[in-house]
Amino acid sequence: MTSAATYSDEPTRVAQLIGAFLTGQSGSVLGDGQGPHATLTAGADSKDDCAIYDLDGPVTLVVGSDYVRGPKFALYEQGLLTNFDIGYFVVAANLSDIAAMGAAPIGVLSVVRYPNDLDDDAFLDIMAGIHQACADSGTLNVGGDIGNAERIVLSASALGICRTGTALTRRGARPGDYLCVTGPCGSAGSAVAYFPKRGANGWNLPDSLEQDLLAGWRRPRARVAEGRLLSTGGYATACQDTSDGLKATIEQLAAASGVGFDVIEDDVAIHPAVSAVAKLIASDDITLAMSASADFQLAFTVSADKLDACRDAFARNGLTFDVIGRATTPESGVVFIGRDGTRHALPGVAWKHQATDVSGLVAGVTASTTATP
């Protein structure tokens, strides 16, 4: 284990530590064979101020940026997340936005700020997590910024490409379209509600369920393959990731597209771990599943005449999705149809940058919903 003081200066330290992650980038051809490609003419290994891409046309460049906290986070401070995990997470969070646009990722720009006393092993763990998340998604960490701060701070920007005119947005849903989601939601929020109180008041779930709750934080998966299918096949009319929680996502899709939605309770998949946590916090599983949660599923709409073809395309690629509702007129609003046929507002609490931490937000959710006339 080496300290920063061992090196003559900080740039030398950083260059020696992370050089292996950057070797051989320049000249890489990025894309997925389903659309245009990008040649990375100058990557991070070139040591220029910016990465340079030569783009094959016609091509649309998609860029997104997201910030992720470092140690000032309950799961990290409890030792449940490592430096590798938070490095991995910041990449997945950014690539999820690229996936929601239906683009193929071609690079990630990462910002890693850290305190002077962070030792080499801890620093390398962060960089290794960033590198592995990029590798798992078929892309590269092509640069960004590394420097000092009072604590670990992570941020990134992701770049993606798709054929011109095929980028997915939130704005295309129309009445009659089916509302779909690529998998169960709520696990990430449930983890934050559960682990800070684990062991208190008899809160102890089986290890298998605890591992399921942590998986979305340790190795989240951006749904790039799903997004590319929706884009290249022309299936989705609107798309968004669920990183704010399923309730917020549905409401945002409705507002952007100018539609309402009927969401069917029986059709919303719920992970067993979410059900288990819901019992502990005196909520119900559907309320917790739809509440604030940093999941990276895709919620999207598909016209009725393309639904079967979309399902077949997913199946051929070993992927699935659930139909959970249907778009309606904007006057109808966003409605939740319970198992007894009653019509309610969507259950749960949407993430809207509240002052409270997400753990308090989710744990405070009750099972009550307000019925609409």
DOGU-683148 format. One record per residue (C-alpha): residue number from 1; z, y, x. Coordinates in steps of 0.5 Angstrom, whole numbers. Example, Ala and Ser with C-alpha at 12.3 -4.5 7.8 and 13.67 -1.06 7.14 Angstrom:
# residues 2
num/Z/Y/X
1/16/-9/25 $
2/14/-2/27 $
***
This chain:
# residues 373
num/Z/Y/X
1/0/0/0 $
2/-2/7/3 $
3/0/14/1 $
4/-4/20/1 $
5/0/22/7 $
6/-4/17/11 $
7/-11/21/11 $
8/-13/27/14 $
9/-15/30/8 $
10/-16/28/0 $
11/-23/28/0 $
12/-23/23/6 $
13/-18/19/2 $
14/-22/19/-5 $
15/-29/17/-1 $
16/-26/11/3 $
17/-22/8/-3 $
18/-28/8/-8 $
19/-34/8/-4 $
20/-35/1/-6 $
21/-35/2/-13 $
22/-41/7/-12 $
23/-46/3/-7 $
24/-53/2/-9 $
25/-53/6/-15 $
26/-59/10/-14 $
27/-66/7/-16 $
28/-62/3/-22 $
29/-66/3/-28 $
30/-62/3/-34 $
31/-63/2/-42 $
32/-63/-5/-46 $
33/-71/-7/-46 $
34/-71/-4/-54 $
35/-73/3/-52 $
36/-74/8/-47 $
37/-71/7/-40 $
38/-68/12/-35 $
39/-69/11/-27 $
40/-63/14/-24 $
41/-66/18/-18 $
42/-60/20/-15 $
43/-53/17/-17 $
44/-46/18/-15 $
45/-48/15/-8 $
46/-52/20/-7 $
47/-46/25/-6 $
48/-50/31/-10 $
49/-47/35/-15 $
50/-50/32/-21 $
51/-53/25/-22 $
52/-61/26/-23 $
53/-65/21/-28 $
54/-72/21/-29 $
55/-73/19/-37 $
56/-79/15/-40 $
57/-81/18/-46 $
58/-81/19/-52 $
59/-74/19/-51 $
60/-68/23/-54 $
61/-62/24/-49 $
62/-55/23/-53 $
63/-49/26/-49 $
64/-41/25/-52 $
65/-35/27/-49 $
66/-27/25/-50 $
67/-21/26/-47 $
68/-15/20/-46 $
69/-8/21/-44 $
70/-5/18/-38 $
71/2/16/-38 $
72/5/21/-43 $
73/3/15/-48 $
74/8/10/-51 $
75/5/4/-50 $
76/4/6/-42 $
77/11/8/-41 $
78/13/1/-44 $
79/9/-2/-39 $
80/4/-5/-44 $
81/-2/-2/-41 $
82/-3/-2/-34 $
83/-7/4/-30 $
84/-13/-1/-30 $
85/-13/-1/-38 $
86/-13/6/-39 $
87/-18/7/-34 $
88/-22/2/-38 $
89/-20/5/-45 $
90/-23/12/-43 $
91/-30/9/-42 $
92/-30/5/-48 $
93/-28/11/-52 $
94/-34/15/-50 $
95/-39/9/-50 $
96/-36/8/-57 $
97/-39/15/-59 $
98/-46/13/-56 $
99/-46/7/-60 $
100/-45/10/-66 $
101/-51/14/-65 $
102/-55/8/-64 $
103/-57/9/-56 $
104/-57/5/-50 $
105/-52/8/-45 $
106/-54/10/-38 $
107/-48/13/-35 $
108/-41/15/-35 $
109/-38/22/-32 $
110/-31/21/-31 $
111/-25/26/-30 $
112/-19/23/-26 $
113/-13/27/-25 $
114/-7/25/-21 $
115/-1/27/-18 $
116/0/27/-10 $
117/5/22/-10 $
118/0/17/-14 $
119/-1/11/-9 $
120/-7/8/-7 $
121/-6/1/-11 $
122/-5/5/-17 $
123/-11/10/-16 $
124/-15/4/-15 $
125/-13/1/-21 $
126/-15/7/-25 $
127/-22/7/-22 $
128/-23/-1/-22 $
129/-22/0/-30 $
130/-27/5/-30 $
131/-32/1/-26 $
132/-31/-6/-30 $
133/-31/-2/-37 $
134/-38/1/-35 $
135/-40/-6/-32 $
136/-38/-10/-38 $
137/-43/-5/-42 $
138/-49/-5/-37 $
139/-48/2/-35 $
140/-45/6/-29 $
141/-40/11/-27 $
142/-45/16/-24 $
143/-40/22/-22 $
144/-35/27/-25 $
145/-29/30/-22 $
146/-23/27/-18 $
147/-17/31/-16 $
148/-10/33/-17 $
149/-5/35/-23 $
150/2/34/-25 $
151/1/27/-28 $
152/-5/22/-29 $
153/-10/26/-34 $
154/-17/22/-36 $
155/-23/24/-39 $
156/-30/23/-39 $
157/-37/24/-42 $
158/-42/19/-43 $
159/-50/19/-44 $
160/-55/15/-47 $
161/-62/14/-49 $
162/-66/12/-55 $
163/-73/13/-58 $
164/-74/20/-61 $
165/-73/20/-68 $
166/-68/14/-68 $
167/-62/17/-66 $
168/-56/15/-72 $
169/-52/21/-75 $
170/-47/22/-80 $
171/-52/25/-85 $
172/-57/20/-88 $
173/-53/16/-93 $
174/-56/16/-100 $
175/-53/14/-107 $
176/-54/7/-107 $
177/-54/5/-100 $
178/-49/0/-98 $
179/-43/2/-94 $
180/-41/-3/-88 $
181/-37/-4/-82 $
182/-37/-8/-76 $
183/-30/-11/-77 $
184/-23/-10/-79 $
185/-19/-4/-77 $
186/-12/-1/-76 $
187/-10/-6/-70 $
188/-10/0/-65 $
189/-5/4/-70 $
190/-1/-2/-72 $
191/0/-3/-64 $
192/3/4/-64 $
193/7/3/-70 $
194/10/-3/-68 $
195/11/-3/-60 $
196/16/3/-59 $
197/21/-1/-64 $
198/20/-8/-62 $
199/26/-11/-62 $
200/30/-7/-66 $
201/32/-9/-73 $
202/29/-16/-72 $
203/22/-13/-70 $
204/19/-19/-67 $
205/12/-22/-68 $
206/9/-28/-65 $
207/6/-27/-58 $
208/-1/-29/-61 $
209/0/-23/-66 $
210/2/-18/-61 $
211/-3/-20/-56 $
212/-8/-18/-62 $
213/-5/-12/-63 $
214/-6/-10/-55 $
215/-13/-12/-54 $
216/-16/-6/-58 $
217/-12/-2/-52 $
218/-13/-6/-46 $
219/-20/-8/-47 $
220/-23/-5/-53 $
221/-31/-6/-54 $
222/-36/0/-56 $
223/-40/-3/-61 $
224/-47/-2/-57 $
225/-50/-8/-59 $
226/-49/-7/-66 $
227/-51/1/-66 $
228/-58/-1/-62 $
229/-60/-6/-67 $
230/-58/-1/-73 $
231/-62/4/-69 $
232/-68/0/-66 $
233/-69/-4/-73 $
234/-69/2/-77 $
235/-63/-1/-81 $
236/-58/5/-82 $
237/-58/11/-86 $
238/-52/14/-83 $
239/-47/11/-78 $
240/-40/13/-74 $
241/-35/10/-70 $
242/-28/9/-73 $
243/-24/12/-68 $
244/-20/16/-73 $
245/-19/11/-77 $
246/-23/8/-83 $
247/-20/13/-88 $
248/-22/19/-84 $
249/-29/16/-82 $
250/-31/14/-90 $
251/-29/21/-92 $
252/-33/24/-86 $
253/-39/20/-87 $
254/-39/22/-95 $
255/-38/30/-93 $
256/-43/30/-88 $
257/-48/26/-92 $
258/-47/29/-99 $
259/-45/23/-102 $
260/-39/19/-106 $
261/-37/12/-104 $
262/-34/7/-108 $
263/-30/2/-103 $
264/-28/-5/-106 $
265/-21/-7/-104 $
266/-23/-14/-104 $
267/-28/-13/-99 $
268/-24/-10/-94 $
269/-22/-15/-88 $
270/-15/-14/-86 $
271/-13/-17/-79 $
272/-7/-22/-79 $
273/-3/-17/-74 $
274/-4/-11/-79 $
275/-1/-15/-85 $
276/5/-17/-80 $
277/6/-10/-78 $
278/5/-7/-85 $
279/11/-11/-88 $
280/15/-9/-82 $
281/14/-1/-84 $
282/15/-2/-91 $
283/7/-1/-92 $
284/2/-5/-95 $
285/-4/-8/-91 $
286/-9/-4/-94 $
287/-6/2/-93 $
288/-4/1/-86 $
289/-11/-2/-84 $
290/-15/4/-87 $
291/-10/9/-84 $
292/-10/13/-77 $
293/-12/8/-71 $
294/-16/9/-65 $
295/-21/3/-67 $
296/-28/3/-64 $
297/-32/-1/-70 $
298/-38/2/-73 $
299/-38/4/-80 $
300/-45/5/-83 $
301/-50/5/-89 $
302/-56/1/-91 $
303/-61/2/-96 $
304/-61/-4/-101 $
305/-68/-6/-99 $
306/-66/-7/-92 $
307/-59/-10/-93 $
308/-61/-17/-92 $
309/-66/-16/-86 $
310/-60/-12/-83 $
311/-55/-18/-84 $
312/-61/-23/-81 $
313/-62/-19/-75 $
314/-54/-19/-74 $
315/-54/-26/-75 $
316/-59/-28/-70 $
317/-56/-24/-65 $
318/-49/-27/-66 $
319/-46/-21/-69 $
320/-43/-20/-76 $
321/-41/-14/-81 $
322/-38/-13/-88 $
323/-40/-10/-94 $
324/-34/-6/-97 $
325/-37/-1/-102 $
326/-43/3/-104 $
327/-45/10/-104 $
328/-45/14/-110 $
329/-47/21/-112 $
330/-43/27/-109 $
331/-40/29/-116 $
332/-36/22/-116 $
333/-32/23/-110 $
334/-29/18/-105 $
335/-26/12/-110 $
336/-22/6/-108 $
337/-23/1/-113 $
338/-17/-4/-113 $
339/-16/-11/-114 $
340/-14/-10/-121 $
341/-20/-5/-122 $
342/-16/1/-122 $
343/-19/7/-119 $
344/-15/11/-114 $
345/-16/16/-108 $
346/-17/12/-101 $
347/-10/9/-99 $
348/-7/11/-92 $
349/-7/17/-88 $
350/-13/20/-84 $
351/-12/23/-77 $
352/-14/30/-77 $
353/-10/32/-71 $
354/-3/33/-74 $
355/2/35/-70 $
356/6/29/-70 $
357/4/23/-65 $
358/0/17/-69 $
359/6/13/-68 $
360/10/17/-73 $
361/4/18/-77 $
362/2/11/-79 $
363/10/9/-79 $
364/11/14/-84 $
365/5/11/-89 $
366/8/9/-96 $
367/4/4/-100 $
368/3/9/-106 $
369/-3/12/-107 $
370/-5/17/-113 $
371/-9/15/-118 $
372/-15/19/-120 $
373/-17/21/-128 $
***
